[in-house]
Amino acid sequence: MRNAVLVSAFLVCAGCAATPSKEAAQVRDADEKAVASCQYLQDFDGNSGWGGLAQGAGMDNARNEVREKAAKIGATHLVWINVHGGYSANATAHAYKC
């Protein structure tokens, strides 16, 4: 019974990740080599209260927060520095305009 409750809670929380806006969805992931000739804009942090069994959704939410911030200043690409789950998910990325 306990396992069924945990599995149910996990499945419910797995769908809790926020969907990025159209603009944020257009910001692409990249590596340092891909953005070598691009203009560096700034670093962004994102956080989420989702963690534990829902850390996947939490990491998605933290990444989406970074994408939203980057899209607002015209960034086209992100190079992820850190994405961490656990009990309080967070993400950090360099934003570039290519």
N, CA, C and O atoms as a GROMACS GRO file, in nm:
protein
  392
    1MET      N    1   0.083  -0.119   0.000
    1MET     CA    2   0.000   0.000   0.000
    1MET      C    3   0.087   0.125   0.000
    1MET      O    4   0.063   0.219  -0.076
    2ARG      N    5   0.189   0.126   0.086
    2ARG     CA    6   0.278   0.242   0.094
    2ARG      C    7   0.345   0.268  -0.040
    2ARG      O    8   0.355   0.383  -0.084
    3ASN      N    9   0.391   0.162  -0.106
    3ASN     CA   10   0.456   0.178  -0.236
    3ASN      C   11   0.359   0.235  -0.339
    3ASN      O   12   0.398   0.316  -0.422
    4ALA      N   13   0.234   0.192  -0.334
    4ALA     CA   14   0.134   0.243  -0.429
    4ALA      C   15   0.113   0.393  -0.408
    4ALA      O   16   0.097   0.467  -0.505
    5VAL      N   17   0.112   0.437  -0.284
    5VAL     CA   18   0.095   0.579  -0.254
    5VAL      C   19   0.215   0.658  -0.306
    5VAL      O   20   0.199   0.764  -0.365
    6LEU      N   21   0.335   0.606  -0.284
    6LEU     CA   22   0.456   0.673  -0.332
    6LEU      C   23   0.460   0.680  -0.484
    6LEU      O   24   0.494   0.784  -0.540
    7VAL      N   25   0.425   0.573  -0.550
    7VAL     CA   26   0.424   0.572  -0.696
    7VAL      C   27   0.319   0.670  -0.747
    7VAL      O   28   0.346   0.743  -0.843
    8SER      N   29   0.203   0.672  -0.687
    8SER     CA   30   0.097   0.766  -0.728
    8SER      C   31   0.143   0.910  -0.711
    8SER      O   32   0.121   0.993  -0.799
    9ALA      N   33   0.205   0.940  -0.597
    9ALA     CA   34   0.254   1.076  -0.572
    9ALA      C   35   0.361   1.115  -0.674
    9ALA      O   36   0.364   1.228  -0.722
   10PHE      N   37   0.448   1.022  -0.706
   10PHE     CA   38   0.553   1.048  -0.804
   10PHE      C   39   0.492   1.078  -0.941
   10PHE      O   40   0.533   1.173  -1.008
   11LEU      N   41   0.395   0.999  -0.983
   11LEU     CA   42   0.333   1.019  -1.113
   11LEU      C   43   0.258   1.151  -1.121
   11LEU      O   44   0.260   1.216  -1.225
   12VAL      N   45   0.194   1.189  -1.014
   12VAL     CA   46   0.124   1.317  -1.012
   12VAL      C   47   0.224   1.431  -1.022
   12VAL      O   48   0.203   1.525  -1.098
   13CYS      N   49   0.333   1.424  -0.946
   13CYS     CA   50   0.433   1.530  -0.946
   13CYS      C   51   0.515   1.534  -1.074
   13CYS      O   52   0.569   1.638  -1.110
   14ALA      N   53   0.524   1.422  -1.144
   14ALA     CA   54   0.602   1.419  -1.268
   14ALA      C   55   0.543   1.514  -1.371
   14ALA      O   56   0.615   1.561  -1.459
   15GLY      N   57   0.415   1.542  -1.363
   15GLY     CA   58   0.351   1.634  -1.455
   15GLY      C   59   0.346   1.776  -1.404
   15GLY      O   60   0.273   1.857  -1.460
   16CYS      N   61   0.420   1.808  -1.299
   16CYS     CA   62   0.413   1.940  -1.236
   16CYS      C   63   0.510   2.042  -1.294
   16CYS      O   64   0.513   2.156  -1.248
   17ALA      N   65   0.587   2.005  -1.392
   17ALA     CA   66   0.682   2.099  -1.449
   17ALA      C   67   0.608   2.205  -1.530
   17ALA      O   68   0.516   2.174  -1.605
   18ALA      N   69   0.649   2.328  -1.512
   18ALA     CA   70   0.588   2.440  -1.585
   18ALA      C   71   0.630   2.436  -1.732
   18ALA      O   72   0.743   2.400  -1.764
   19THR      N   73   0.540   2.471  -1.819
   19THR     CA   74   0.569   2.478  -1.962
   19THR      C   75   0.626   2.615  -1.994
   19THR      O   76   0.569   2.717  -1.955
   20PRO      N   77   0.739   2.620  -2.065
   20PRO     CA   78   0.798   2.751  -2.098
   20PRO      C   79   0.713   2.826  -2.199
   20PRO      O   80   0.638   2.766  -2.276
   21SER      N   81   0.726   2.958  -2.198
   21SER     CA   82   0.659   3.041  -2.298
   21SER      C   83   0.717   3.011  -2.436
   21SER      O   84   0.820   2.945  -2.448
   22LYS      N   85   0.650   3.061  -2.539
   22LYS     CA   86   0.696   3.041  -2.677
   22LYS      C   87   0.838   3.098  -2.693
   22LYS      O   88   0.923   3.034  -2.755
   23GLU      N   89   0.862   3.217  -2.637
   23GLU     CA   90   0.993   3.282  -2.648
   23GLU      C   91   1.101   3.202  -2.576
   23GLU      O   92   1.211   3.183  -2.628
   24ALA      N   93   1.070   3.156  -2.456
   24ALA     CA   94   1.167   3.079  -2.378
   24ALA      C   95   1.198   2.945  -2.443
   24ALA      O   96   1.311   2.897  -2.436
   25ALA      N   97   1.099   2.885  -2.506
   25ALA     CA   98   1.119   2.755  -2.572
   25ALA      C   99   1.214   2.767  -2.691
   25ALA      O  100   1.271   2.668  -2.735
   26GLN      N  101   1.232   2.888  -2.743
   26GLN     CA  102   1.322   2.909  -2.856
   26GLN      C  103   1.467   2.927  -2.814
   26GLN      O  104   1.557   2.925  -2.899
   27VAL      N  105   1.493   2.946  -2.685
   27VAL     CA  106   1.630   2.958  -2.635
   27VAL      C  107   1.690   2.818  -2.631
   27VAL      O  108   1.636   2.729  -2.565
   28ARG      N  109   1.798   2.798  -2.702
   28ARG     CA  110   1.858   2.665  -2.722
   28ARG      C  111   1.973   2.638  -2.626
   28ARG      O  112   2.043   2.729  -2.582
   29ASP      N  113   1.990   2.509  -2.595
   29ASP     CA  114   2.106   2.466  -2.517
   29ASP      C  115   2.226   2.458  -2.609
   29ASP      O  116   2.213   2.427  -2.728
   30ALA      N  117   2.343   2.488  -2.555
   30ALA     CA  118   2.466   2.486  -2.634
   30ALA      C  119   2.583   2.451  -2.543
   30ALA      O  120   2.569   2.444  -2.421
   31ASP      N  121   2.698   2.431  -2.604
   31ASP     CA  122   2.822   2.417  -2.527
   31ASP      C  123   2.910   2.537  -2.560
   31ASP      O  124   2.878   2.616  -2.648
   32GLU      N  125   3.020   2.549  -2.490
   32GLU     CA  126   3.109   2.666  -2.507
   32GLU      C  127   3.159   2.680  -2.651
   32GLU      O  128   3.173   2.791  -2.701
   33LYS      N  129   3.186   2.569  -2.716
   33LYS     CA  130   3.235   2.573  -2.854
   33LYS      C  131   3.130   2.633  -2.948
   33LYS      O  132   3.163   2.711  -3.037
   34ALA      N  133   3.003   2.597  -2.928
   34ALA     CA  134   2.896   2.644  -3.016
   34ALA      C  135   2.871   2.794  -3.003
   34ALA      O  136   2.821   2.856  -3.096
   35VAL      N  137   2.906   2.853  -2.888
   35VAL     CA  138   2.880   2.996  -2.866
   35VAL      C  139   3.007   3.080  -2.870
   35VAL      O  140   3.006   3.196  -2.827
   36ALA      N  141   3.115   3.023  -2.919
   36ALA     CA  142   3.245   3.092  -2.919
   36ALA      C  143   3.241   3.226  -2.992
   36ALA      O  144   3.312   3.319  -2.954
   37SER      N  145   3.160   3.236  -3.096
   37SER     CA  146   3.154   3.362  -3.172
   37SER      C  147   3.030   3.444  -3.138
   37SER      O  148   2.997   3.539  -3.208
   38CYS      N  149   2.961   3.407  -3.032
   38CYS     CA  150   2.838   3.476  -2.992
   38CYS      C  151   2.868   3.581  -2.886
   38CYS      O  152   2.976   3.583  -2.826
   39GLN      N  153   2.771   3.668  -2.863
   39GLN     CA  154   2.784   3.772  -2.762
   39GLN      C  155   2.736   3.720  -2.627
   39GLN      O  156   2.620   3.679  -2.613
   40TYR      N  157   2.826   3.721  -2.527
   40TYR     CA  158   2.787   3.684  -2.391
   40TYR      C  159   2.698   3.795  -2.336
   40TYR      O  160   2.729   3.913  -2.349
   41LEU      N  161   2.586   3.756  -2.273
   41LEU     CA  162   2.496   3.855  -2.214
   41LEU      C  163   2.510   3.860  -2.062
   41LEU      O  164   2.550   3.963  -2.008
   42GLN      N  165   2.477   3.752  -1.994
   42GLN     CA  166   2.493   3.744  -1.849
   42GLN      C  167   2.458   3.605  -1.800
   42GLN      O  168   2.411   3.521  -1.877
   43ASP      N  169   2.480   3.581  -1.671
   43ASP     CA  170   2.442   3.454  -1.609
   43ASP      C  171   2.304   3.468  -1.547
   43ASP      O  172   2.265   3.576  -1.503
   44PHE      N  173   2.231   3.357  -1.544
   44PHE     CA  174   2.099   3.353  -1.481
   44PHE      C  175   2.089   3.233  -1.389
   44PHE      O  176   2.147   3.128  -1.415
   45ASP      N  177   2.012   3.251  -1.281
   45ASP     CA  178   1.981   3.143  -1.187
   45ASP      C  179   1.832   3.118  -1.189
   45ASP      O  180   1.752   3.209  -1.210
   46GLY      N  181   1.794   2.993  -1.167
   46GLY     CA  182   1.654   2.956  -1.153
   46GLY      C  183   1.640   2.860  -1.037
   46GLY      O  184   1.731   2.781  -1.010
   47ASN      N  185   1.527   2.866  -0.968
   47ASN     CA  186   1.503   2.779  -0.853
   47ASN      C  187   1.363   2.722  -0.858
   47ASN      O  188   1.275   2.775  -0.926
   48SER      N  189   1.344   2.612  -0.786
   48SER     CA  190   1.212   2.550  -0.775
   48SER      C  191   1.198   2.488  -0.638
   48SER      O  192   1.294   2.435  -0.582
   49GLY      N  193   1.081   2.495  -0.584
   49GLY     CA  194   1.052   2.432  -0.456
   49GLY      C  195   1.028   2.283  -0.467
   49GLY      O  196   1.022   2.213  -0.366
   50TRP      N  197   1.015   2.233  -0.591
   50TRP     CA  198   0.994   2.090  -0.609
   50TRP      C  199   1.124   2.015  -0.587
   50TRP      O  200   1.228   2.053  -0.640
   51GLY      N  201   1.117   1.911  -0.509
   51GLY     CA  202   1.235   1.830  -0.482
   51GLY      C  203   1.195   1.692  -0.438
   51GLY      O  204   1.080   1.650  -0.456
   52GLY      N  205   1.288   1.620  -0.380
   52GLY     CA  206   1.261   1.485  -0.335
   52GLY      C  207   1.216   1.397  -0.451
   52GLY      O  208   1.287   1.386  -0.551
   53LEU      N  209   1.099   1.334  -0.437
   53LEU     CA  210   1.046   1.248  -0.542
   53LEU      C  211   1.014   1.326  -0.669
   53LEU      O  212   1.010   1.268  -0.778
   54ALA      N  213   0.991   1.456  -0.656
   54ALA     CA  214   0.957   1.539  -0.772
   54ALA      C  215   1.076   1.621  -0.820
   54ALA      O  216   1.058   1.725  -0.883
   55GLN      N  217   1.198   1.575  -0.792
   55GLN     CA  218   1.314   1.655  -0.830
   55GLN      C  219   1.328   1.670  -0.980
   55GLN      O  220   1.384   1.770  -1.026
   56GLY      N  221   1.279   1.576  -1.059
   56GLY     CA  222   1.282   1.591  -1.205
   56GLY      C  223   1.201   1.711  -1.248
   56GLY      O  224   1.246   1.792  -1.330
   57ALA      N  225   1.080   1.724  -1.194
   57ALA     CA  226   0.995   1.840  -1.224
   57ALA      C  227   1.060   1.966  -1.171
   57ALA      O  228   1.053   2.072  -1.234
   58GLY      N  229   1.124   1.957  -1.054
   58GLY     CA  230   1.192   2.073  -0.998
   58GLY      C  231   1.305   2.122  -1.085
   58GLY      O  232   1.321   2.242  -1.104
   59MET      N  233   1.385   2.030  -1.138
   59MET     CA  234   1.496   2.069  -1.226
   59MET      C  235   1.442   2.130  -1.355
   59MET      O  236   1.498   2.226  -1.407
   60ASP      N  237   1.332   2.074  -1.408
   60ASP     CA  238   1.271   2.131  -1.528
   60ASP      C  239   1.222   2.273  -1.500
   60ASP      O  240   1.241   2.364  -1.581
   61ASN      N  241   1.158   2.293  -1.385
   61ASN     CA  242   1.108   2.426  -1.349
   61ASN      C  243   1.222   2.526  -1.333
   61ASN      O  244   1.211   2.640  -1.376
   62ALA      N  245   1.331   2.483  -1.270
   62ALA     CA  246   1.447   2.572  -1.252
   62ALA      C  247   1.507   2.609  -1.388
   62ALA      O  248   1.541   2.725  -1.410
   63ARG      N  249   1.520   2.512  -1.478
   63ARG     CA  250   1.570   2.540  -1.613
   63ARG      C  251   1.475   2.635  -1.687
   63ARG      O  252   1.520   2.728  -1.755
   64ASN      N  253   1.345   2.612  -1.673
   64ASN     CA  254   1.248   2.698  -1.741
   64ASN      C  255   1.256   2.842  -1.689
   64ASN      O  256   1.240   2.936  -1.766
   65GLU      N  257   1.280   2.858  -1.560
   65GLU     CA  258   1.294   2.994  -1.505
   65GLU      C  259   1.414   3.064  -1.569
   65GLU      O  260   1.406   3.182  -1.604
   66VAL      N  261   1.524   2.992  -1.584
   66VAL     CA  262   1.643   3.049  -1.650
   66VAL      C  263   1.609   3.084  -1.795
   66VAL      O  264   1.644   3.193  -1.841
   67ARG      N  265   1.541   2.996  -1.866
   67ARG     CA  266   1.504   3.022  -2.006
   67ARG      C  267   1.416   3.147  -2.018
   67ARG      O  268   1.436   3.229  -2.108
   68GLU      N  269   1.320   3.162  -1.927
   68GLU     CA  270   1.231   3.279  -1.930
   68GLU      C  271   1.311   3.408  -1.911
   68GLU      O  272   1.290   3.506  -1.984
   69LYS      N  273   1.401   3.409  -1.814
   69LYS     CA  274   1.483   3.528  -1.788
   69LYS      C  275   1.572   3.560  -1.908
   69LYS      O  276   1.584   3.675  -1.948
   70ALA      N  277   1.632   3.456  -1.965
   70ALA     CA  278   1.722   3.475  -2.079
   70ALA      C  279   1.645   3.526  -2.201
   70ALA      O  280   1.694   3.613  -2.273
   71ALA      N  281   1.527   3.472  -2.225
   71ALA     CA  282   1.446   3.514  -2.340
   71ALA      C  283   1.410   3.662  -2.329
   71ALA      O  284   1.403   3.731  -2.431
   72LYS      N  285   1.387   3.711  -2.209
   72LYS     CA  286   1.347   3.851  -2.189
   72LYS      C  287   1.455   3.950  -2.233
   72LYS      O  288   1.424   4.064  -2.266
   73ILE      N  289   1.580   3.908  -2.233
   73ILE     CA  290   1.688   4.000  -2.275
   73ILE      C  291   1.740   3.965  -2.415
   73ILE      O  292   1.842   4.019  -2.458
   74GLY      N  293   1.670   3.875  -2.484
   74GLY     CA  294   1.708   3.844  -2.622
   74GLY      C  295   1.811   3.735  -2.639
   74GLY      O  296   1.870   3.723  -2.746
   75ALA      N  297   1.834   3.655  -2.537
   75ALA     CA  298   1.930   3.545  -2.550
   75ALA      C  299   1.878   3.440  -2.647
   75ALA      O  300   1.757   3.417  -2.657
   76THR      N  301   1.968   3.377  -2.718
   76THR     CA  302   1.932   3.271  -2.811
   76THR      C  303   1.984   3.134  -2.766
   76THR      O  304   1.932   3.030  -2.807
   77HIS      N  305   2.089   3.137  -2.681
   77HIS     CA  306   2.151   3.012  -2.638
   77HIS      C  307   2.189   3.017  -2.490
   77HIS      O  308   2.217   3.124  -2.435
   78LEU      N  309   2.189   2.900  -2.427
   78LEU     CA  310   2.232   2.886  -2.289
   78LEU      C  311   2.338   2.778  -2.279
   78LEU      O  312   2.328   2.673  -2.342
   79VAL      N  313   2.440   2.806  -2.199
   79VAL     CA  314   2.539   2.705  -2.163
   79VAL      C  315   2.519   2.680  -2.014
   79VAL      O  316   2.544   2.768  -1.931
   80TRP      N  317   2.474   2.559  -1.981
   80TRP     CA  318   2.442   2.526  -1.842
   80TRP      C  319   2.568   2.509  -1.760
   80TRP      O  320   2.660   2.436  -1.799
   81ILE      N  321   2.572   2.576  -1.648
   81ILE     CA  322   2.684   2.567  -1.555
   81ILE      C  323   2.653   2.463  -1.448
   81ILE      O  324   2.738   2.382  -1.411
   82ASN      N  325   2.527   2.466  -1.401
   82ASN     CA  326   2.487   2.379  -1.291
   82ASN      C  327   2.337   2.355  -1.300
   82ASN      O  328   2.258   2.448  -1.318
   83VAL      N  329   2.297   2.230  -1.286
   83VAL     CA  330   2.157   2.193  -1.267
   83VAL      C  331   2.158   2.090  -1.156
   83VAL      O  332   2.217   1.982  -1.170
   84HIS      N  333   2.091   2.122  -1.046
   84HIS     CA  334   2.097   2.037  -0.927
   84HIS      C  335   1.956   2.007  -0.878
   84HIS      O  336   1.873   2.097  -0.868
   85GLY      N  337   1.929   1.882  -0.849
   85GLY     CA  338   1.798   1.840  -0.797
   85GLY      C  339   1.796   1.842  -0.646
   85GLY      O  340   1.815   1.947  -0.585
   86GLY      N  341   1.774   1.727  -0.584
   86GLY     CA  342   1.769   1.718  -0.439
   86GLY      C  343   1.638   1.772  -0.385
   86GLY      O  344   1.532   1.752  -0.446
   87TYR      N  345   1.644   1.840  -0.272
   87TYR     CA  346   1.522   1.889  -0.208
   87TYR      C  347   1.484   2.030  -0.252
   87TYR      O  348   1.373   2.074  -0.222
   88SER      N  349   1.570   2.099  -0.319
   88SER     CA  350   1.540   2.232  -0.372
   88SER      C  351   1.619   2.248  -0.500
   88SER      O  352   1.738   2.280  -0.498
   89ALA      N  353   1.553   2.226  -0.612
   89ALA     CA  354   1.622   2.227  -0.741
   89ALA      C  355   1.667   2.367  -0.779
   89ALA      O  356   1.598   2.466  -0.751
   90ASN      N  357   1.783   2.375  -0.843
   90ASN     CA  358   1.831   2.503  -0.893
   90ASN      C  359   1.912   2.480  -1.020
   90ASN      O  360   1.964   2.371  -1.046
   91ALA      N  361   1.923   2.586  -1.100
   91ALA     CA  362   1.996   2.579  -1.227
   91ALA      C  363   2.064   2.714  -1.251
   91ALA      O  364   2.012   2.819  -1.213
   92THR      N  365   2.180   2.709  -1.314
   92THR     CA  366   2.255   2.829  -1.350
   92THR      C  367   2.310   2.812  -1.490
   92THR      O  368   2.359   2.705  -1.526
   93ALA      N  369   2.302   2.920  -1.570
   93ALA     CA  370   2.352   2.911  -1.708
   93ALA      C  371   2.407   3.046  -1.753
   93ALA      O  372   2.365   3.152  -1.706
   94HIS      N  373   2.504   3.040  -1.846
   94HIS     CA  374   2.552   3.158  -1.917
   94HIS      C  375   2.454   3.180  -2.033
   94HIS      O  376   2.418   3.084  -2.102
   95ALA      N  377   2.411   3.303  -2.056
   95ALA     CA  378   2.323   3.335  -2.168
   95ALA      C  379   2.401   3.406  -2.277
   95ALA      O  380   2.484   3.492  -2.249
   96TYR      N  381   2.374   3.370  -2.402
   96TYR     CA  382   2.441   3.426  -2.518
   96TYR      C  383   2.340   3.468  -2.624
   96TYR      O  384   2.229   3.415  -2.630
   97LYS      N  385   2.380   3.563  -2.708
   97LYS     CA  386   2.302   3.600  -2.825
   97LYS      C  387   2.385   3.569  -2.947
   97LYS      O  388   2.493   3.626  -2.965
   98CYS      N  389   2.337   3.480  -3.031
   98CYS     CA  390   2.411   3.438  -3.150
   98CYS      C  391   2.342   3.487  -3.277
   98CYS      O  392   2.390   3.460  -3.387
   0.00000   0.00000   0.00000
